Amino acid sequence: MFIDSHCHLSFPELRERLPELLEAMQAARVEQAICICTTMEEFPAVRELARAHAPLFATVGVHPDNEDVHEPSEDELVSAAAEPKVVAIGETGLDYYRLGERTLAQMEWQRERFRTHIRAARRAGKPLVVHTRSSSADTLRLLREEGADAVGGVMHCFTETLEVARAALDLGFSISFSGILTFKNAADLREVARALPVDRILIETDSPYLAPVPYRGKLNQPAYVPHVAAQLAELRGVTLETIARQCSDNTRRLFGLTP
């Protein structure tokens, strides 16, 4: 019934509890989950999760926040994306939130990494999983410049404005909402979720982070994604079953998943 379009089951705090989490997914009617890669060093573990467990799928990529890690070439990403059950390239993107003493000009390494991922996605014919924080203008600019509309993808854990969402939609991207949608201080984001076309919306946990109400502050897991769906259903005035089916259909269509 539900699909968690973005989780990090390879992270130690979740992987050590994997049998319990898979059982909880089944009980919560979460049929599938996409395990997101954040470094090339992590990729073998993410890939193994997908290979070993039928409901799980994998991506390959390097998160924009990660420094002092292996920088993959286009060829490396394309090769990894061709492996069984690897359904997307990412998570990739831009994150200027933690600039510290650095200037935007000094973040060129992030922009070059992002370009590499977009080019690899185009070659591989796989969608992109995009992270953007305090960087939406540059994120959209690079997506346009590199022709990301040829493959599309998803703007994950979306927290930007309706204007940014519509620009992403114009590039063929979907918008994914996390547990943030349930937070008391997320009224503006709820308005964005209410306004978007329903066939372009995904749901996610981003676990182990951002647990939705009523679990806020606790360790997140894929079994909690129905709470994000419930908030969406309330916002849009439809049943939980309706929004669950639509979001699952959207996710399967984007990533080429079979039920």
N, C-alpha and C positions, 0 to 999 in steps of 0.2 A: 504493500500500500504506500509506504513512504520510502524515499531515497535520501540519504545524507550525501549531498554532493561535494562535501569538503570536510575531511577529518584527518587527524594525524595519529593513526593507530600504531605507527612505528615509534612514536615517542615513548621513552621508557615507562612513564607513569601509566600508560595505557597498554603497552605491549605486554607488560608483566601480568596484566589482568585479562588477556585476550579471550580465553574461554568464557569467562563471566560476561564480558562485553558482548560477545556474539550471541550468547543466550539471552541477554537483555534486549538486544536488537530484535531477535525473533519474537520475544514476548510483546514488544512494542509495535510489531508489524512493520519494522524497518527492514525492507527486503534486500537492499543493496547499499553499499557505501563506497565512496571513492577516497582512497588513501593517497594523500598529497605528499609529494617529495619536496624537500626544501634544500637539499645539497646533493651533489653527486655521490658523496661518501655515504649518504643515507639510502641512495637508490636501491642497492641490493636488498636491503631489509624491506623496503616498500614493495618491491617486485615480488619478493618471496611471500609476503602476506597475501597478495593478489593471487599468486599461483596456488597457494595452499588452501585457500578458502573461496568457495564458489561465489558468495555474495560480495566479495571485495574486488576492487579494481585499483589500478595504480596510475600515477602520472610521473613525469620526470622533469626536473628543473631545479633552479637555484633561486631561493627567496632573495629579494633585493636587500634585506637587512644583513644577510650573511656575508661577512668579510673573512679573509684569510682561509678561504676554502678553494677547492679545485674549480677553475673556470672552464666549463665545457666548451668545446668547439661546436659549430653547427653539425658537423659530421657525427660527433658523439651523441648529441641530442637526437638526431634523426635515427641513428642506429638503435638507441634505447627505446625510442617511440615506436619502433617496429616490432618490439617484443610482445609476446602474448599478454593480453589484459592490460597493456599500457594504453590508456585512452586519451591522453592529453599531454601537452607540454606546459609545465609550470609546477609550482607557482612561481610566477615571474612578475615583473612590473617595476614600480618605483616607490620609494618610501623616503620622504624628506623629513619625517617627523623627528628623527634623532640626529639632526645635523650637528648639534654641539657647536664647536668652534669653526666648522667647515662652512664654505659658501656653496651655493648651488652649482657654481662652475666646477667645484671640486668633486661633484657627484657624477662626473662624466662616466666614471667606471660603471655606475649603475645603469646609465642610459645605454652604454655599449653592450652590457650584459643583456639588457632587455631587447635590444635590436637583434642580438644573436638568437635569442629564444624565438622572436617573431619570425625571423628568416627560417629557422629550423622548422617551426610549425608549418609554414607555407610549403616547405619541401616535403615534409612528412604527411601533409594533408590532415593534420590533427588540430583540434581546437586548443586555444590558450586559456589557462587559468591565471587571471590577472589580479594582482594585489596593487592597490594604489592608496597611499596615505599622504596627505598634505602635498600632493603632486599631480592632481587630476589634469591640469592643463598640459603638462609635459607627457603624461601617460597617453592622453588622447592624441596629442600631436605625433608621438612616435608610432602609435597604432596606425594612424593615417599615412604617415610617411613610408612605413614599411609594408603597407598593403595588407594589414591584418584582416580586413574585411573579406579576404579570400578564404579564410578559414573560420573566422568568428571565434567565439569562446564565451567566457563568463567573467564578469567583474564580481569577484567573490567578496563576501562579508561587506556588502555595500553600506557605506555611511555618508555618501556624498549627496549633492542636491539633485533635484528633479532635472535640472538643465544638464548636468553631467550624465545622468541616467539616459536621457533622451539622445545625447550625443553618442553614447555607447550603443544604444539600440540602432542608431543610424549606421553604425559600423558592423552590424550583424551580431552584436554581443547580447547575451542574456544577463540578468541581474540576479544575484543570489543574496538572500537575507539570512542572517544568523540570529542567535539568541538576543542580540542587541535590540532587535525589533520589539522585544517584550519589556525592555527596561523602561522605567518610569520617565527618564529624561530623554526618550527617543521619539517625542511627538512629531518632530519634523520628518524623521525617517518613516514613520508610519504613514504620513501623508504621501510620501514618495511611493510606498508600497501600494497604497490605495489607487494611485493614478496610473500605474504601469499596465501595459497589456498583459493579460493573464498567461498568454502563451509564451512569455519571455521571462518568467519568474522561476527561480530555483530556491530551494531551502538547504540549509547546511547547519552544522554545529560548530565547525572550526575547532572541535574538541582536540586537546583537553581544555581549551580556553572558552570563555564567554558563555557559560552555562545559562540557559534561559530561566526566567521566572517560572516555577518556584524554586529552582535549584541555583539561583545566582550566587556566586561566591564559592561554589563547590566544583569539583572536578567534572568537566563536561564529558559526554559520551554520545555516540550515535543514537542510542535509544531515546535521547531527549529531543530529537528533531521534530517529533509530532507537536511539541509545544510551540515551535516556530510556525508550523502549519496552522495550528489552532488560532494564533494571533492573526495570521493572514486571512483565514476564513472569516473571523470576526470583522476585520477591517473591510472586507469586500462583500459581506453580507451573504455568504454562501455556506454550505455545509463543510465540515471537516473532510468528509469523503470526497467532495467535489474538488477542493483545493489540493488534497493529497494526490488524487488521480492526475490532475492537470500538471502539478509540479513534477511528478514521476514521469509522465509522458514527455515533458520538456527536457528533463535530464537525460532520459534514454535517447531521445532524438539528437541532442547535442553531442553526447559522448558515444553514440553508437552502441548502447547497451542492449542486451536482450533480457527479457524478464527472467 
